Amino acid sequence: MNAQTPAFDLDPVLHVMGMGLIVAALPLAWLWLRNRQATPAVRLRALTLLTLFLTFDLVLFGAFTRLTDSGLGCPDWPGCYGYASPVGAQDHIANAQAAMPTGPVTHGKAWVEMVHRYLATGVGALILMLAVATWVIWWRGRRQVVDASARPISPWWATGTLLWVCAQGAFGAFTVTMKLFPAIVTLHLLGGVGLLVLLVIQEERYRQAHGGAAEPVAPDVRRWLWVAAAVVGLQITLGGWVSTNYAVLACNTFPMCQGSWWPAMDFTQGFEVWRPLGRLADGSPLHFEALTAIHYAHRLFAYVTLAVLVLLVWRLARAGHLPRQRRWLAVLATAQLLTGLSNVVLQWPLVAALAHTGGAAALMAVLSWALAASRVASATEPRSVAASAPAVRMAPRAGSRA
């Protein structure tokens, strides 16, 4: 019998997974050496913090991949022309680059894309380990009488994070196989930010389990935090839509766009969600007016987002709540304004674009941190509620001492 060609070659998958394990093993070894004398619960919290840090790096590197047009540097998935790295695919890449020297496939872009995949696989491995370790320690804690601070948080948080990163990996595959479909790429970006949020909440819950406490705040402060998180999330979505449609330079002046306060725009085309890159659902080209609408919608909503963040910071400062988160929000909001202006005025420099994406992800992470680190004050905590109420200057009564 003749040997049959397998329907699906697992070698690239296994090799990419192996590279991801190597990426995960290096920081994991450092973490183990640093915390080898700590309790399992403390090591688990340190692993959560490490995974959070590397996930933020992954979001930034994903932005770098997109901004350098490297998303199709290897036009198949998970390998590169069926190989585990661009080394084995050199001939295929050279042929594609010779056919289109400035096209999506070059040796440099292939390496950028594959490094992004290796880093993503490494983060996935760390999250898998986090989920397994959380369940093991939680189960042991249930069978033994231990101090509450030695128990980890609910293992369902880590399990949900594992399921989330699996879905994120699927969207990463769709990004390549569907040739940078804008809706898929935007959802992939939002998935990375959502992964950050999940890990931030878990890290804060570990802090509270080890003796920390959620800060009591007034109900209106909590509402402001939720509103700010929703507004920033929508603005990140609009920003992702701008980036994935390459609409940043549709307006290259500020504060006006194309010399007008209301340039020619086509919102119907611009926000037709399910369509290929650069085209409408019927295959016709996307008009420049549509790109202008995408850009200008993001710019207009940026004013709303900045106003909400300024009001939130002012509200927190007046109430004396969440000082660390408040300072971070003020710094990040200012940085977002500056990097956003730089993208327009300086014609979309790579450093400013990366900083703008990282700042948006950091803003959502800090808002999630503030929400996880606070709670609504109860009726038995009048000082907390009073501290967040507007201060009223009382006139001295007649006969009172100065």
Secondary structure, DSSP 8 states (H G I E B T S, - for coil): ------SS--HHHHHHHHHHHHHHHHHHHHHHHHTTTS-HHHHHHHHHHHHHHHHHHHHHHHHHHHHTT-TTSS-SSSSBTTBSSTTTTHHHHHHHHHH-TTSS--HHHHHHHHHHHHHHHHHHHHHHHHHHHHHHHHHHHHHS---GGGS-S-HHHHHHHHHHHHHHHHHHHHHHHTTS-HHHHHHHHHHHHHHHHHHHHHHHHHHHHTT---EEE-HHHHHHHHHHHHHHHHHHHHHHHHHHTT-GGG--SSSSBTTBSS----HHHHT--SS-TTB-TTS-B--HHHHHHHHHHHHHHHHHHHHHHHHHHHHHHHHT--HHHHHHHHHHHHHHHHHHHHHHHTT--HHHHHHHHHHHHHHHHHHHHHHHTEEE--TT-HHHHHHHS--------TT---
